[in-house]
């Protein structure tokens, strides 16, 4: 049976709960989040780009079929909603940067 020693994976210390070993560079949850957020934003924008392409392609290629055009329009609508969510998340992080002084997107941790 496979067992994991949690004490080796989550380091408890003065820095709080850490992930990995004490010399991994990811000693706190804040460091992990600070490193993940910019990458998540990039991936979300790439996915958004492909949804916009797919929705537009669906509308253009199915010009004679109103049902398929409606499907493409629906895809573009939800892609726009996704854009608003990504845009809002980015600006919330910018506002938090102004309030707290901590730049989550460009942290040098």
C-alpha positions as CSV (number, residue, x, y, z in Angstrom):
1,X,0.0,0.0,0.0
2,X,1.3,3.5,-0.9
3,X,1.5,5.9,2.0
4,X,2.7,9.5,2.0
5,X,4.2,11.1,5.0
6,X,2.4,14.4,5.2
7,X,5.1,15.9,7.5
8,X,7.5,15.6,4.6
9,X,5.2,17.3,2.1
10,X,3.8,20.1,4.3
11,X,6.4,21.8,6.3
12,X,5.3,23.6,9.5
13,X,7.5,26.3,10.7
14,X,7.7,30.0,11.4
15,X,6.8,30.8,7.7
16,X,3.5,29.0,8.1
17,X,2.4,25.9,6.2
18,X,4.8,25.2,3.4
19,X,4.6,22.9,0.4
20,X,7.5,20.7,-0.5
21,X,10.8,20.6,1.3
22,X,12.2,23.5,3.2
23,X,14.7,24.3,0.5
24,X,12.2,23.9,-2.4
25,X,11.5,27.7,-2.7
26,X,7.8,27.1,-2.1
27,X,7.8,27.3,1.6
28,X,4.5,29.1,2.0
29,X,1.1,28.9,0.3
30,X,1.4,32.6,-0.7
31,X,4.5,31.8,-2.8
32,X,2.7,29.0,-4.6
33,X,-0.3,31.2,-5.4
34,X,2.0,34.0,-6.5
35,X,3.7,31.7,-8.9
36,X,0.5,30.1,-10.2
37,X,-1.7,33.2,-10.8
38,X,0.2,34.7,-13.8
39,X,0.4,31.3,-15.5
40,X,-3.3,30.7,-14.9
41,X,-4.1,34.1,-16.5
42,X,-2.0,33.3,-19.6
43,X,-3.6,29.9,-20.0
44,X,-7.1,31.4,-19.6
45,X,-6.4,33.9,-22.3
46,X,-5.1,31.3,-24.7
47,X,-8.3,29.2,-24.1
48,X,-10.4,32.4,-24.6
49,X,-8.6,33.1,-27.9
50,X,-9.4,29.6,-29.2
51,X,-13.1,29.9,-28.1
52,X,-13.4,33.1,-30.0
53,X,-11.8,31.5,-33.1
54,X,-14.1,28.5,-32.8
55,X,-17.2,30.6,-32.4
56,X,-16.4,32.8,-35.3
57,X,-15.5,29.8,-37.5
58,X,-18.8,28.1,-36.6
59,X,-20.8,31.2,-37.5
60,X,-18.9,31.7,-40.8
61,X,-19.0,28.1,-42.0
62,X,-22.7,27.6,-41.1
63,X,-24.1,30.6,-42.8
64,X,-27.1,28.7,-44.2
65,X,-27.9,26.9,-41.0
66,X,-29.6,29.1,-38.3
67,X,-29.2,26.5,-35.6
68,X,-25.5,26.2,-36.0
69,X,-25.1,30.0,-36.3
70,X,-27.0,30.3,-33.0
71,X,-24.5,27.8,-31.5
72,X,-21.6,29.9,-32.7
73,X,-23.2,33.0,-31.3
74,X,-23.6,31.2,-28.0
75,X,-20.0,30.3,-28.0
76,X,-18.9,33.8,-28.7
77,X,-21.3,35.1,-26.0
78,X,-19.8,32.8,-23.4
79,X,-16.3,33.6,-24.6
80,X,-17.1,37.3,-24.0
81,X,-18.3,36.4,-20.5
82,X,-15.1,34.6,-19.9
83,X,-13.2,37.6,-21.1
84,X,-15.1,39.8,-18.6
85,X,-14.2,37.4,-15.8
86,X,-10.5,37.3,-16.7
87,X,-10.5,41.1,-17.1
88,X,-12.2,41.6,-13.8
89,X,-9.8,39.2,-12.0
90,X,-6.8,41.1,-13.4
91,X,-8.1,44.4,-12.3
92,X,-9.1,43.1,-8.8
93,X,-5.4,42.1,-8.5
94,X,-4.3,45.5,-9.6
95,X,-6.6,47.2,-7.0
96,X,-5.2,44.8,-4.3
97,X,-1.7,45.8,-5.4
98,X,-2.5,49.5,-4.9
99,X,-4.2,48.8,-1.5
100,X,-1.7,46.4,-0.1
101,X,1.5,47.2,-2.0
102,X,2.0,43.5,-2.9
103,X,2.2,42.8,-6.6
104,X,0.8,39.3,-7.0
105,X,1.5,39.1,-10.7
106,X,5.2,40.1,-10.5
107,X,6.3,38.9,-7.2
108,X,10.0,38.3,-6.8
109,X,9.7,35.5,-4.2
